[in-house]
């Protein structure tokens, strides 16, 4: 038989083999649900379980493609049948061994998950690294005996993998090469490789960051449900390059809490003020682009690229001279701004802790005060993991490019910038329109997108805005114009004067002036509070040191919120100047930078390596570590260690929300 038949081709065999693995992953998910039913009973309906299983296919696809990368490559190679006979014997062993290990990992988490509350990641190797071989052997033996039914199931599934492996339909045994066969294999190779890469990443477009374990939050209604959505091989693959977040043991818990407490117990006796809260996170809007913050640096006539925001600050807002981001990436700006959770060592989005129970402005106001809450981002839904994080922290609704395209008043993809998202001007008008329909009080947040590479502008604005020294600055000027248009629209709405607006950036951008190229300058972002109905919330604070994590406690304090919560920030309006500080992770030095009083300390995790008087030495040229007061150095170092220790401890032990225990303590 020399005639080629696609039905008998290796491509069909590959599809059949991968289908078997999909079925086994789904079976493992069902076993996981049944063995842990006590965690879900009472909250799980059949329809919701089906939704979780369907979402799980996204993560299964990534894990299965990684696990079977060698198998896929083997089936796509355009080898002649005679060359394949012995070749497939090897491929069969690779297929069975790799997928058996993946299946075993899934089944092991049926038992391990109740103890950890999340799927196993590479952190498990660090957790058990100090256990002796004998101790580990004893633990495994005990668990094998206690869960004998899972052991038998695992053996049975391995047998199925072996038995159902399909090398190629045996009736197709050509005696000479076939052009159709080689053409089909080559074409399949060209098509399947990019499809496999997309499946591993979780999407096709450049706007979609490769999915990680935090994306499971997008589909879960509570953290425990991420265990159903995820699979263990995926969780391990996605954390292979991640260092475990080690909790340092700098001091006792009592000492740490005495120096800084992340638990906020409001003592305000004033009645809660149900104002709306609107938070803007502006892409790459570092302070260096503002005229207001740089007139001393560049001269009193310097205009910058943000004339509208400069005017807002000058005539009616509150802002700070020393305000800092907590990270250098977009995925670090959102947790800091909306949940008072900083970025130390690894972005929260990319760690197993992203599956922890988390709070935020939206959850506190939504669950405790009945607010309507929504998050807006004009990119493809799911982009950057924002939708997952928004859901995990209590936002009730998410409005992305999908929802924008469905709104009859706007022009759908005609307003798409071609790369990332809907143009800022149109999307911010949509943002205002959506808030017009919301029940008050509401809490919303929007993440802008136009001031991002490749730095395009709508055709109608080409040559309208100043270009500046960097391409980005023309786009910053456009986004500032989009903000002007938003406030023009919002100011005509009935909710406007009963709203607190918060404006910050996700992170800084390419630095220009020397003072922005220091380790501290890379974190200089604006923090602006504007309440059109409150004439007292105005001014320029040139003394306090503030950071993005301060936004949540400041907003809640401003509203006279009266419930306890966890926050790694401070109230920017009422914290005494001497107690204000900022702390961030500096990736270049793999260390921390702590800013308080007159000094900025650089800390490598064990000791302070340098100190600068940042208020007078903006270029940070003079290391004053040896000459600064010893008491000041000791106190700053201890407080910095306290914050780091408590953050890591709470991250690793799922204690990022307030829980009342025994009447008074957490």
Long-range contacts (C-beta under 8 A, 24 or more apart in sequence): 1-171, 1-172, 1-173, 1-174, 2-174, 2-175, 2-176, 2-178, 3-178, 4-172, 4-174, 4-178, 4-180, 4-181, 4-184, 5-172, 6-184, 7-169, 8-168, 8-169, 8-171, 8-172, 9-168, 9-172, 9-181, 9-184, 9-185, 10-75, 10-76, 10-84, 10-168, 10-185, 11-75, 11-76, 11-184, 11-185, 11-188, 12-169, 13-75, 13-166, 13-167, 13-168, 13-169, 14-71, 14-72, 14-75, 14-76, 16-166, 17-68, 17-71, 17-75, 17-95, 17-164, 17-165, 17-166, 18-64, 18-68, 18-72, 20-160, 20-161, 20-164, 20-165, 21-64, 21-67, 21-68, 21-99, 21-102, 21-161, 22-57, 22-60, 22-64, 24-99, 24-103, 24-157, 24-160, 24-161, 25-56, 25-60, 25-63, 25-64, 25-102, 25-103, 25-106, 25-231, 26-53, 26-56, 26-57, 26-60, 27-157, 28-103, 28-106, 28-107, 28-110, 28-231, 29-53, 29-56, 29-106, 29-228, 29-231, 31-107, 31-110, 31-150, 31-153, 32-106, 32-109, 32-110, 32-113, 32-227, 32-228, 33-228, 35-110, 35-111, 35-150, 36-110, 36-113, 36-114, 36-227, 39-114, 39-224, 39-227, 40-224, 40-225, 40-228, 43-221, 43-222, 48-221, 49-228, 51-219, 52-219, 52-220, 52-225, 52-228, 52-229, 53-228, 55-216, 55-218, 55-219, 55-229, 56-228, 56-229, 56-230, 56-231, 58-202, 58-211, 58-215, 59-211, 59-215, 59-216, 59-229, 59-230, 59-231, 59-234, 60-231, 60-234, 61-199, 61-202, 62-199, 62-200, 62-201, 62-202, 62-211, 62-234, 62-237, 63-102, 63-231, 63-233, 63-234, 63-237, 64-102, 65-196, 65-199, 65-200, 66-200, 66-233, 66-234, 66-237, 67-98, 67-99, 67-102, 67-233, 68-95, 68-98, 68-99, 69-196, 70-94, 70-98, 71-95, 71-98, 72-192, 72-196, 76-185, 76-188, 76-189, 76-192, 76-193, 77-185, 77-189, 78-181, 78-182, 78-185, 78-186, 78-189, 80-174, 80-177, 81-168, 81-172, 81-173, 81-174, 84-167, 84-168, 88-167, 88-168, 91-167, 92-162, 92-165, 92-167, 95-161, 95-165, 96-158, 96-161, 96-162, 96-165, 99-161, 100-154, 100-157, 100-158, 100-161, 101-233, 102-231, 102-232, 102-233, 103-154, 103-157, 103-158, 103-161, 104-154, 105-232, 105-233, 105-236, 106-231, 106-232, 106-233, 107-150, 107-153, 107-154, 108-150, 108-232, 109-227, 109-232, 110-147, 110-150, 111-143, 111-147, 111-150, 113-227, 117-223, 117-224, 117-227, 117-355, 117-654, 118-223, 118-226, 118-227, 118-235, 118-352, 118-355, 119-213, 119-226, 119-227, 119-230, 119-231, 119-232, 119-234, 119-235, 119-355, 120-232, 120-235, 120-236, 121-213, 121-235, 121-236, 121-238, 121-239, 121-242, 121-352, 122-236, 122-239, 122-240, 122-242, 122-244, 123-239, 123-244, 123-245, 123-352, 126-244, 126-246, 127-244, 203-380, 203-382, 205-380, 206-419, 207-379, 207-380, 207-383, 207-384, 207-419, 207-420, 207-421, 208-380, 208-382, 208-383, 209-331, 209-383, 209-384, 209-385, 211-385, 212-238, 212-349, 212-350, 212-354, 212-385, 213-238, 213-239, 213-352, 213-354, 213-355, 214-348, 214-349, 214-350, 214-354, 214-355, 214-385, 214-388, 214-389, 214-392, 215-382, 215-385, 215-388, 216-355, 216-388, 217-354, 217-355, 217-388, 217-389, 217-391, 217-392, 218-382, 218-385, 218-387, 218-388, 218-391, 220-391, 220-392, 223-355, 223-356, 223-357, 223-392, 226-355, 235-352, 238-350, 239-351, 239-352, 242-346, 242-350, 242-351, 243-345, 243-346, 245-344, 245-345, 245-346, 245-351, 245-353, 245-648, 245-651, 245-652, 246-648, 247-645, 247-648, 247-649, 247-652, 248-605, 248-641, 248-644, 248-645, 248-648, 249-645, 250-641, 250-642, 250-644, 250-645, 251-638, 251-641, 251-642, 251-645, 253-649, 255-642, 256-641, 256-642, 256-645, 256-646, 257-642, 257-646, 259-638, 259-639, 259-642, 260-639, 260-642, 260-643, 260-646, 262-566, 262-567, 262-568, 262-646, 262-647, 262-650, 263-564, 263-565, 263-566, 263-658, 263-666, 264-553, 264-556, 264-564, 264-565, 264-566, 264-567, 265-564, 266-556, 266-557, 266-560, 266-561, 266-562, 266-563, 266-564, 268-557, 268-560, 268-561, 268-562, 270-560, 271-560, 272-369, 272-559, 272-560, 272-561, 272-562, 273-558, 273-559, 273-560, 274-369, 274-371, 274-440, 274-441, 274-559, 275-441, 275-498, 275-499, 275-500, 275-531, 275-558, 275-559, 276-435, 276-440, 276-441, 276-442, 276-443, 276-444, 276-495, 276-498, 276-499, 276-500, 277-361, 277-365, 277-371, 277-441, 277-442, 277-443, 277-444, 277-499, 277-500, 277-502, 277-555, 277-559, 278-435, 278-443, 278-444, 278-445, 278-446, 278-499, 278-500, 278-501, 278-502, 279-337, 279-338, 279-361, 279-443, 279-444, 279-445, 279-446, 279-501, 279-502, 279-503, 279-504, 279-551, 280-445, 280-446, 280-448, 280-483, 280-501, 280-502, 280-503, 280-504, 281-333, 281-334, 281-337, 281-445, 281-446, 281-447, 281-448, 281-504, 281-505, 281-506, 282-448, 282-451, 282-479, 282-483, 282-503, 282-504, 282-505, 282-506, 283-330, 283-447, 283-448, 283-449, 283-450, 283-451, 283-452, 283-479, 283-505, 283-506, 284-451, 284-452, 284-472, 284-476, 284-505, 284-506, 284-507, 284-508, 284-509, 285-451, 285-476, 285-479, 285-504, 285-505, 285-509, 285-525, 285-526, 286-505, 286-507, 286-508, 286-509, 286-511, 286-516, 286-524, 286-525, 287-323, 287-508, 287-516, 287-524, 287-525, 287-526, 288-508, 288-509, 288-511, 288-512, 288-513, 288-516, 288-524, 289-468, 289-472, 289-473, 289-476, 289-509, 290-526, 292-319, 293-321, 293-526, 294-513, 297-513, 297-515, 298-513, 305-465, 305-466, 305-468, 305-473, 305-474, 305-476, 305-477, 305-480, 306-476, 306-477, 306-480, 307-477, 307-480, 308-480, 308-481, 308-483, 308-484, 308-487, 309-480, 309-483, 309-503, 309-526, 309-528, 312-487, 312-503, 312-528, 312-530, 313-528, 313-540, 316-530, 316-532, 316-535, 316-538, 317-528, 317-529, 317-530, 317-537, 317-538, 318-528, 318-529, 318-530, 318-537, 318-538, 318-539, 318-540, 318-541, 318-573, 319-526, 319-527, 319-528, 319-529, 319-539, 319-540, 319-541, 320-527, 320-540, 320-541, 320-542, 320-544, 320-546, 320-572, 321-540, 321-541, 321-542, 321-543, 322-542, 322-544, 322-545, 322-546, 322-582, 322-595, 322-614, 322-615, 323-504, 323-524, 323-525, 323-526, 323-527, 323-546, 323-547, 324-520, 324-523, 324-524, 324-525, 324-545, 324-546, 324-547, 324-548, 324-582, 324-584, 324-595, 325-504, 325-505, 325-506, 325-507, 325-508, 325-523, 325-524, 325-525, 325-547, 325-548, 325-584, 326-523, 326-547, 326-548, 326-549, 326-582, 326-583, 326-584, 327-507, 327-584, 327-585, 328-507, 328-508, 328-522, 328-523, 328-587, 329-506, 329-507, 330-384, 330-447, 330-506, 330-507, 331-384, 331-385, 332-506, 332-507, 333-504, 333-505, 333-506, 333-507, 333-548, 334-386, 334-389, 334-447, 334-506, 335-389, 335-393, 336-547, 336-548, 336-549, 336-551, 337-445, 337-502, 337-504, 337-506, 337-548, 337-551, 337-552, 338-362, 338-393, 338-445, 338-551, 338-552, 339-393, 339-552, 340-549, 340-550, 340-551, 340-552, 340-553, 340-566, 340-567, 340-568, 340-569, 341-549, 341-568, 341-656, 342-547, 342-548, 342-549, 342-568, 342-583, 342-584, 342-585, 342-647, 343-584, 343-585, 344-585, 344-592, 344-644, 344-647, 344-648, 345-585, 348-651, 349-385, 349-389, 351-651, 353-651, 353-652, 353-654, 353-656, 354-389, 354-392, 356-651, 356-654, 356-656, 357-654, 357-656, 357-657, 358-392, 358-393, 358-656, 358-657, 359-393, 359-394, 359-565, 359-566, 359-656, 359-657, 359-658, 360-393, 360-394, 360-552, 361-443, 361-445, 361-551, 361-552, 361-555, 361-556, 362-390, 362-393, 362-394, 362-395, 362-396, 362-443, 362-445, 363-393, 363-394, 364-394, 364-556, 364-561, 364-563, 364-565, 365-441, 365-443, 365-556, 365-559, 365-561, 366-394, 366-395, 366-396, 366-443, 367-394, 368-561, 368-563, 369-441, 369-561, 370-441, 371-441, 371-442, 371-443, 372-396, 372-438, 372-439, 372-440, 372-441, 372-442, 372-443, 373-397, 373-442, 373-443, 373-444, 374-398, 374-399, 374-434, 374-438, 374-442, 374-444, 375-399, 375-444, 375-445, 375-446, 375-447, 376-400, 376-427, 376-430, 376-431, 376-434, 376-444, 376-445, 376-446, 376-447, 377-421, 377-446, 377-447, 377-449, 378-404, 378-421, 378-422, 378-423, 378-424, 378-427, 378-448, 378-449, 379-420, 379-421, 379-422, 379-449, 380-421, 383-420, 383-421, 386-447, 390-445, 395-445, 399-430, 399-431, 399-434, 404-430, 407-433, 409-433, 417-449, 417-450, 417-456, 417-458, 418-456, 419-454, 419-456, 420-449, 420-452, 421-449, 421-450, 422-449, 423-450, 423-458, 423-482, 424-448, 424-449, 424-450, 424-451, 424-478, 424-479, 424-482, 425-458, 425-478, 425-481, 425-482, 425-485, 428-482, 428-483, 428-485, 428-486, 429-485, 429-486, 429-489, 431-486, 432-486, 432-489, 432-490, 432-493, 435-490, 435-493, 435-495, 436-493, 436-495, 440-495, 440-498, 441-498, 442-495, 447-506, 448-479, 448-482, 450-475, 450-478, 450-479, 450-482, 451-475, 451-476, 451-478, 451-479, 451-509, 469-512, 470-509, 470-510, 470-512, 472-509, 472-510, 491-532, 496-532, 497-532, 497-533, 498-533, 499-531, 499-532, 499-533, 500-529, 500-530, 500-531, 500-534, 500-537, 500-555, 500-558, 500-559, 501-528, 501-529, 501-530, 501-531, 501-532, 502-527, 502-528, 502-529, 502-530, 502-551, 502-555, 503-527, 503-528, 503-529, 503-530, 504-528, 504-548, 504-551, 514-619, 515-618, 515-619, 518-618, 518-619, 518-620, 519-586, 519-588, 519-589, 519-593, 519-602, 519-620, 520-593, 520-595, 520-600, 520-612, 520-614, 520-620, 521-618, 522-586, 523-582, 523-584, 523-593, 527-551, 527-572, 529-554, 529-558, 541-572, 543-577, 544-572, 544-575, 544-577, 544-580, 545-580, 545-581, 545-582, 545-595, 545-596, 545-597, 546-570, 546-572, 546-580, 546-582, 547-581, 547-582, 547-583, 547-584, 564-658, 564-660, 565-657, 565-658, 566-650, 566-655, 566-656, 566-657, 566-658, 568-643, 568-647, 581-639, 583-640, 583-643, 583-644, 592-640, 592-644, 594-636, 594-639, 594-640, 596-636, 596-639, 597-632, 597-636, 599-624, 599-628, 599-632, 599-636, 601-633, 601-636, 601-637, 601-640, 603-637, 603-640, 608-633, 608-637
